[in-house]
Amino acid sequence: MLEIRRNTRGSYPDVFTTQALDGLHALAPLDDNRKAVMAKRIARRDARARAGQRIAFLDPASEIPGTRIRVEDARSGAFVGSAIPTDLQRQWIQGTGPAARSGVSTEKSIRNIAYALLSGADGWMFDGEDALGQLSTMALDNQRNLKLAIHRDSVFMRTAEQVAAEMNQWATGFFGRAIIADWRKQLDFTTKIFRARGLHLDDRQVRRTDGGGFSASIVDMTLYVINNQQHLRDSGASIVLYLPKIQTAEEAALWNELLSTLERFLQLPIGTIKVYVLVEQLEAVYQLMEIRAALGEHFVGFNTGRWDYINSVADAMAWDRSFVDPNIDAITMTYGYMRNYEDRVRRAVNTPDSRGQYALWQGGMEPNIPVGSEEGVKRAMERAVAGAEREEREGASGKWVAHWKMVHIVRPVWERAGADNQLGRSFPPLTYTDTDAADLTHLEAAPRTIRGARDLMSVAIQYGNAFGQGMQAAALKPADFFGDDDVLYLMEDMATGEIRLSILWEWLQKGARLTAADDETGVKDGDTFTRELCERLLKEEYAKLLAANSRDVHDHSKTTTLPIAREIVETYLRDDTKLPWYIDLLNITLGNHDLNEARRRIKLLADAFSATGTRITANLDF
């Protein structure tokens, strides 16, 4: 039923082991279920747009599809969940990032894992999704590196010793002290977590023998768990995954079936694999308790991300011309619909299940990196600490950071608080009123400016360029601030590129009103964000990137991937049928540097979705 791309299996025998291949074939029949659930997702989106209908709560008397659990029972906690394993009880800081780099040797690529496991983070989510480049065989390099590190291969241990010395040298200059006393002992401190790709994506190296795409979720989860579960369990560690892009409890139930099937294949007790769910889709917030119940003994917690969630709100409300987001920097976790979303998550995790067990709430991402001018770093770190203090006060048991250098800056917030976690903290019970539903798309007055539009456009183009170069996570900032060390680079991944285009799409397609005058463009307060204005800004921001030095925009990309990144931005913005996933445009052009071919593929994708609602997700270069 499955086919592995060309010589890939021979190049990665340590990843595609006999047991791993058997596991993939054991789970392969469930890919039909996955495709059916994804078709329902697109159909719901289309039906709501046609009817002008907002997302609503489920009927409490209904049954969660794929389970025998009634919605009202899920909401009341009448289901069996999971106890929190020892190595997840204290997760004050979880770092995030891929376990591989593009186009370098294993010795250099595996440094990512050394930085992570020596960072002092309580957990590290090794990313197989938004922050991992998909160029060539990076997903398999990611798997290979994780296996080498978890199995303590000599290539990893040599690298870890070198990296520890470099990290201490940096820390001595920044903090005035070393941060790693015993590097071998430090490697055991951080809980290893893996994020698989979402159900909406096809793998780039494995497909069906009929040429159809095959689930990236199944490939990622199966390879990671089968290749590492024995060593993790022998060391007393849990097997932990992050599950992304879940929109409904039905999708959670499918994940539960995938997890249980894999556990049965490995003859492990059901519930051995533990999962966090990233709450990054608006529809999921209407079904939080239902998602907990559907994942049962696998579920340990929710994470409140920012970027993907903003994008999902914009996407769900694309049909409503009155719904227009402000500048992206105004949409913080205390803004309107974001504040209400976070509140529902913390109330959901603190609702006990039938055994009186609660779940964890892991707070959002800190994207800053302490690299820049002294004053710029000082201001950014003050904001980072203040953000962490707010989340701790609101009930989060920890948060994410996007770079290892942030761990010892943010972790003291929870060290001062002292408690391992905030399980069972008292909050009002969840309610399911019309007001509750409306609050999840609640807009507040905030700026919508030319400065905001330039920032959105510049970073969106840069991100598409970075993706094409194999850097799915990249340190970026708007072109107008290149060379200004008072403005720090932020770690950006696929979601941050996507939300920038979603907001620009809203402004353009809904005729957004700007809230401030701009002397350079002649825009006045209250003017409309027109197509002509959008095209002018795109032209100007693109010119700045072409003129930038190679530190900010690699020179070799200016005639290869940068023009394609611009083409993607133009296509996304001008299409009045909003494409559901920015990643589809990035993937269909990946590995291609010919602008005309890229245009052909982009048009193929856009036309297919516009005509029939069909997403092209298979690897055209298989």
ZIQUI-V7810 format. One record per pair of residues at least 6 apart in sequence whose C-alpha atoms are under 7 Angstrom apart, sorted by the first residue. I is the first residue (numbers start at 1). GAP is how many residues later the second one is. Records with the same first field share a line. If there is no record, write none. Layout:
I->GAP  GAP
//
This chain:
1->207  208
2->204  205  206  207
3->203  204  205  206
4->201  202  203
5->200  201  617
9->7
15->128  129  208
20->202  203  206
23->199  242
24->195  198
27->231  234
31->183  184
34->165
37->214
38->162
48->6
49->270
52->267  268
55->228
56->230  381
57->229  230  375
60->11  12
61->9  10  11
62->8  9
63->6  7  8
64->6  7  185  186
65->185
66->184  187  188
67->186  227
71->219
74->215  216  219
75->214  215
77->274  275  276  277
78->275  276
79->214  274  275
80->216  217  273  274  275
81->212  215  216  218  272  276
82->214  215  216  217  218
83->274
84->216
87->104  150  151
89->331  332
90->32  330  331
91->31  32  306  307
92->30  305  306  307  319  322
93->28  29  30  305  306  307  314  318
94->27  28  29  30  31  305  306  307
95->26  28  29  30  305  306  307  308  309
96->28  29  30  31  304  305  306
97->28  29  30  34  305
98->28  29  30  33  34
99->11  13  14  27  28  43  46  47
100->9  10  12  38  41  42  45
101->8
102->36  368  369
107->48  52
110->35  46
111->48
114->46  49
115->48  289
116->8  288
117->70  73
118->46  65  68  69
119->285  288
120->70  287
121->69  286
122->67  68  69
123->67  68  69  70
124->66  67  68  69
125->67  68  69  70
126->67  68  69
127->67  68
128->11  67  68  69
129->66  67  68
130->342  363  364  365
131->341  342  362  363
132->340  341
133->334  337  338  339
134->336
135->335  455  456
143->81
147->80  81
148->8
149->7
150->78  81
151->80
161->22
164->16  19
168->10  11  12
171->6  7  8
172->6
193->47  48
194->46  47  48
195->46  47  48
196->21  24  25  46  47
197->19  20  23  47
198->19  46  47
199->16  18
201->14  15  416
202->11  12  13  14  415  416
203->10  11  12  13
204->415
206->8
207->6  7
208->6
212->406
213->405
229->10
232->6  7
239->34  35
240->33  34  35
241->33  34  35
242->33  34  35  36
243->32  33  34  35
244->33  34
245->33  35  36
246->6  35  38
247->34  36  37
248->35  36  39  43
249->38  41  42  45
252->39  42  43
253->41  42
256->38  39
260->10
263->6  7
271->26  27
273->25
274->24  25  26
275->23  24  25
276->23  24  25  26
277->24  25  26
278->24  25  26  27
279->23  24  25  26
280->24  25  28  29
281->27  28  31
282->27  30  31
285->56
288->60
289->59
292->7
300->59  60
301->48  58  59  60
302->58  59  60
303->58  59  60  61
304->38  58  59  60
305->59  60
306->58
307->188  189  192
308->187  191
310->189
311->187  188  191
313->128
314->188
317->6
321->189
324->182  183  188
325->178
326->120  121  122
327->120  121  122  125
330->116
333->6
336->106  107  108
337->102  103  104  105  106
340->99  100
341->99
344->86
346->15  49
347->80  81  82  83
348->82
349->9  10  11  12
350->8  9  73  74  75
351->7
352->6
358->65  66
359->64
360->37  63
361->35  36
362->34  35  36  37
363->28  33  35  36  37
364->35  36
365->34  35  36  37
366->18  34  35  36
367->34  35  123  124
368->12  121  122  123
369->34  36  37  120  121
370->7  35
371->6  117
372->113  114  116
373->112  113
375->111
376->109  110  111  112
385->25
388->22  25
389->24
395->27
396->26
397->24  25
401->6
402->89
447->68
448->66  67
449->65  66  67
450->68
454->83  87
455->23
456->44
457->43  81
458->20  21  83
459->17  18  19  38
460->37  40  41
461->104  105  108
463->34
464->101  122
465->96  97  100
466->6  8
468->93  122  123
469->92
472->21  22
473->18  19  20
474->17  18  19
475->14  15  16  17
476->13  14  15  16
477->12  13
479->65  66
481->6
498->84
505->68
507->22
508->21  22  23
509->67
511->17  18  19
512->16  17
513->13  14  15  16
514->11  12  13  14  15
515->10  11
516->8  9
517->6  7  8
518->6
545->8
546->12
560->33  34
561->32
563->32
564->31  34
568->17
572->7
577->33
584->33
585->17
588->13
589->9  12
592->6
605->10  11
608->6  7
609->6
//
